[in-house]
Amino acid sequence: MTRTERHVLGGMTLESLQPEDVAETSRLLASMDPWRTLDYKRETLAFYLLRADPALKRYSITIAGGLSGVLSVRDPWLFGPFIELIALFGDCRGRGYGRQLIDWVARSFPPSHNLWATVSSFNLDAREFYRRSGFQEATVLQDLIKPGLHEILLRKQI
């Protein structure tokens, strides 16, 4: 992991993801969609969250003092940052935190004209969230992770 970062956004705090938070984070991710449907295991998610990657910033999200989500942003990527992973746990969803995270990424990474993300085609709630956040579907990546299930590359011009 890189140096510790800390950002306060309204009622939530983003901090560089620490190794001691990875077991719980990967357990929660593996139990929710889209990771559950895509058959991601805790161990695979933990490896992703811990592996060295200088272009990837990973943050734990804390709300009211508890672990409430995770955010991973790859930068640089196709002329703008790429949100590789964004997840809010439990009752933290649907309360505007996701939109705050999107806005924070858009203004916190080097100036660019694009913000990228992917969403599983079957994840209708997430697709609607991204649409409301100003993303447009750029292309469908068929069978990318699991046969018969598609990922959609999303782009938001900023």
Sine and cosine of phi, psi and omega as CSV:
sin_phi,cos_phi,sin_psi,cos_psi,sin_omega,cos_omega
0.00,0.00,0.44,-0.90,0.02,-1.00
-1.00,0.05,-0.12,-0.99,-0.01,-1.00
-0.84,0.55,0.41,-0.91,-0.02,-1.00
-0.96,0.27,0.76,-0.65,0.09,-1.00
-0.90,-0.43,0.48,-0.88,0.06,-1.00
-0.60,-0.80,0.79,-0.62,0.00,-1.00
-0.72,-0.70,0.75,-0.66,0.04,-1.00
-0.97,-0.25,0.83,-0.56,-0.01,-1.00
-0.82,-0.57,0.99,-0.17,0.00,-1.00
0.83,0.56,-0.86,-0.51,-0.04,-1.00
-1.00,-0.02,0.22,0.98,0.02,-1.00
-0.75,-0.66,0.38,-0.93,0.02,-1.00
-0.83,-0.56,0.72,-0.69,0.13,-0.99
-0.96,-0.27,0.75,-0.67,0.08,-1.00
-0.69,-0.72,0.48,-0.88,0.08,-1.00
-0.78,0.63,0.77,-0.64,-0.02,-1.00
-0.88,0.48,0.77,-0.64,-0.01,-1.00
-0.97,-0.22,0.53,-0.85,-0.03,-1.00
-0.80,0.60,-0.56,0.83,-0.04,-1.00
-0.94,0.35,-0.25,0.97,0.04,-1.00
-1.00,-0.08,-0.14,0.99,-0.14,-0.99
-0.94,0.34,-0.63,0.77,-0.03,-1.00
-0.87,0.49,-0.75,0.66,0.00,-1.00
-0.93,0.37,-0.66,0.75,0.01,-1.00
-0.88,0.48,-0.74,0.67,-0.02,-1.00
-0.93,0.38,-0.56,0.83,0.06,-1.00
-0.89,0.45,-0.72,0.69,0.00,-1.00
-0.91,0.42,-0.69,0.72,0.01,-1.00
-0.87,0.50,-0.71,0.71,-0.04,-1.00
-0.89,0.45,-0.36,0.93,-0.05,-1.00
-1.00,-0.04,-0.04,1.00,-0.06,-1.00
-0.80,-0.59,0.36,-0.93,0.07,-1.00
-0.98,0.17,0.53,-0.85,0.20,0.98
-1.00,0.03,-0.15,0.99,-0.12,-0.99
-0.90,0.44,-0.60,0.80,0.02,-1.00
-0.89,0.45,-0.76,0.65,-0.01,-1.00
-0.91,0.42,-0.57,0.82,0.01,-1.00
-0.98,0.18,0.00,1.00,0.09,-1.00
0.91,0.42,0.58,0.82,0.11,-0.99
-0.96,0.26,0.70,-0.71,0.05,-1.00
-1.00,-0.08,0.41,-0.91,0.04,-1.00
-0.80,0.60,-0.67,0.74,-0.06,-1.00
-0.90,0.43,-0.64,0.77,0.02,-1.00
-0.91,0.41,-0.69,0.72,0.02,-1.00
-0.92,0.40,-0.64,0.77,0.04,-1.00
-0.89,0.46,-0.67,0.75,0.03,-1.00
-0.86,0.50,-0.72,0.70,0.03,-1.00
-0.86,0.52,-0.69,0.73,-0.05,-1.00
-0.95,0.31,-0.39,0.92,-0.07,-1.00
-0.98,-0.22,-0.38,0.92,-0.13,-0.99
-0.90,0.43,0.54,-0.84,0.02,-1.00
-0.94,0.34,0.77,-0.64,0.02,-1.00
-0.33,-0.94,0.99,-0.16,-0.10,-0.99
-0.91,0.42,-0.29,0.96,0.00,-1.00
-1.00,-0.04,0.01,1.00,-0.08,-1.00
-0.89,-0.46,0.84,-0.54,0.09,-1.00
-0.97,-0.25,0.78,-0.63,-0.02,-1.00
-0.87,-0.49,0.73,-0.68,-0.07,-1.00
-0.79,-0.61,0.65,-0.76,0.23,-0.97
-1.00,0.04,0.53,-0.85,0.01,-1.00
-0.91,-0.41,0.82,-0.58,-0.01,-1.00
-0.89,-0.46,0.75,-0.66,0.07,-1.00
-0.76,-0.66,0.77,-0.64,-0.01,-1.00
0.81,0.59,0.60,0.80,0.09,-1.00
0.99,0.14,-0.02,1.00,-0.03,-1.00
-0.88,-0.48,0.45,-0.89,0.06,-1.00
-0.88,0.48,0.87,-0.49,-0.14,-0.99
-0.82,-0.57,-0.08,1.00,0.01,-1.00
0.15,-0.99,-0.08,-1.00,-0.02,-1.00
-0.52,-0.85,0.53,-0.85,0.02,-1.00
-0.66,-0.75,0.75,-0.66,0.10,-1.00
-0.81,-0.58,0.79,-0.61,-0.04,-1.00
-0.80,-0.60,0.81,-0.58,0.07,-1.00
-0.99,-0.12,0.80,-0.60,0.04,-1.00
-0.47,-0.88,0.82,-0.57,0.18,0.98
-1.00,0.07,0.32,-0.95,0.10,-0.99
-0.41,-0.91,0.37,-0.93,-0.03,-1.00
-0.17,0.99,0.92,0.38,0.05,-1.00
0.85,0.53,0.65,0.76,0.06,-1.00
0.28,-0.96,0.30,-0.95,0.01,-1.00
-0.94,0.34,0.45,-0.89,0.00,-1.00
-0.86,-0.51,0.88,-0.48,0.07,-1.00
-0.98,0.19,0.98,-0.22,-0.02,-1.00
-0.98,0.22,-0.56,0.83,-0.06,-1.00
-0.48,-0.87,0.75,-0.66,0.13,-0.99
-0.61,-0.79,0.80,-0.60,0.00,-1.00
-0.51,-0.86,0.70,-0.71,0.16,-0.99
-0.90,-0.44,0.66,-0.75,-0.11,-0.99
-0.99,-0.13,0.55,-0.83,0.15,-0.99
0.82,0.57,-0.74,-0.68,-0.10,-1.00
-0.99,0.17,0.17,0.99,0.07,-1.00
-0.99,0.17,-0.23,0.97,0.03,-1.00
-0.98,0.20,0.52,-0.85,0.06,-1.00
0.98,0.21,0.29,0.96,-0.05,-1.00
-0.88,-0.48,0.21,0.98,0.06,-1.00
1.00,-0.04,-0.07,1.00,-0.02,-1.00
-0.93,0.38,-0.63,0.78,0.01,-1.00
-0.86,0.51,-0.69,0.72,0.02,-1.00
-0.90,0.44,-0.64,0.77,0.07,-1.00
-0.87,0.49,-0.64,0.77,0.02,-1.00
-0.91,0.42,-0.71,0.71,0.03,-1.00
-0.85,0.52,-0.75,0.66,-0.01,-1.00
-0.88,0.47,-0.63,0.78,0.01,-1.00
-0.90,0.43,-0.72,0.70,0.02,-1.00
-0.87,0.49,-0.70,0.71,-0.04,-1.00
-0.86,0.51,-0.57,0.82,-0.05,-1.00
-0.98,-0.17,-0.18,0.98,-0.13,-0.99
-0.99,-0.16,-0.26,0.96,-0.01,-1.00
-0.98,-0.18,0.32,-0.95,-0.10,-1.00
-0.73,0.69,0.57,-0.82,-0.05,-1.00
-0.79,0.61,0.73,-0.68,0.04,-1.00
-0.43,-0.90,0.04,-1.00,0.00,-1.00
-0.95,-0.31,-0.01,1.00,-0.08,-1.00
-0.73,-0.68,0.53,-0.85,0.23,-0.97
-0.75,-0.66,0.76,-0.65,-0.12,-0.99
-0.89,-0.45,0.42,-0.91,0.11,-0.99
-0.35,-0.94,0.20,-0.98,0.19,-0.98
-0.79,-0.61,0.40,-0.91,0.04,-1.00
-0.60,-0.80,0.61,-0.79,0.06,-1.00
-0.95,0.33,0.69,-0.73,-0.07,-1.00
-0.86,0.51,-0.52,0.86,-0.03,-1.00
-0.99,0.15,-0.18,0.98,-0.07,-1.00
-1.00,0.03,0.97,0.23,-0.15,-0.99
-0.90,0.43,-0.60,0.80,0.03,-1.00
-0.89,0.45,-0.69,0.72,0.01,-1.00
-0.92,0.39,-0.62,0.78,0.04,-1.00
-0.87,0.49,-0.67,0.74,0.02,-1.00
-0.92,0.39,-0.64,0.76,0.06,-1.00
-0.84,0.54,-0.76,0.65,-0.01,-1.00
-0.91,0.42,-0.63,0.77,0.04,-1.00
-0.87,0.50,-0.73,0.68,0.03,-1.00
-0.90,0.43,-0.41,0.91,0.00,-1.00
-1.00,0.05,0.07,1.00,0.10,-1.00
1.00,-0.10,0.16,0.99,0.04,-1.00
-0.99,0.11,0.51,-0.86,0.12,-0.99
-0.87,-0.50,0.54,-0.84,0.03,-1.00
-0.96,0.26,0.84,-0.54,-0.04,-1.00
-1.00,-0.04,-0.68,0.73,0.01,-1.00
-0.25,-0.97,0.33,-0.94,0.06,-1.00
-0.98,-0.19,0.76,-0.65,0.05,-1.00
-0.97,-0.24,1.00,-0.07,-0.11,-0.99
-0.94,0.35,0.68,-0.74,0.10,-0.99
0.81,0.59,0.51,0.86,-0.11,-0.99
-0.90,0.44,-0.74,0.68,-0.09,-1.00
-0.96,-0.28,-0.64,0.77,-0.05,-1.00
-0.59,-0.81,0.72,-0.69,0.00,-1.00
-0.80,0.60,0.71,-0.70,0.02,-1.00
1.00,0.04,-0.19,0.98,0.02,-1.00
-0.89,-0.46,0.70,-0.72,-0.12,-0.99
-0.90,-0.44,0.48,-0.88,0.12,-0.99
-0.95,-0.31,0.53,-0.85,0.01,-1.00
-0.90,-0.44,0.83,-0.56,0.08,-1.00
-0.98,0.18,0.79,-0.62,-0.05,-1.00
-0.91,-0.41,0.53,-0.85,0.02,-1.00
-0.69,-0.72,0.72,-0.69,0.13,-0.99
-0.86,-0.51,0.84,-0.54,0.05,-1.00
-0.99,0.11,0.79,-0.62,-0.05,-1.00
-0.85,-0.52,0.00,0.00,0.00,0.00
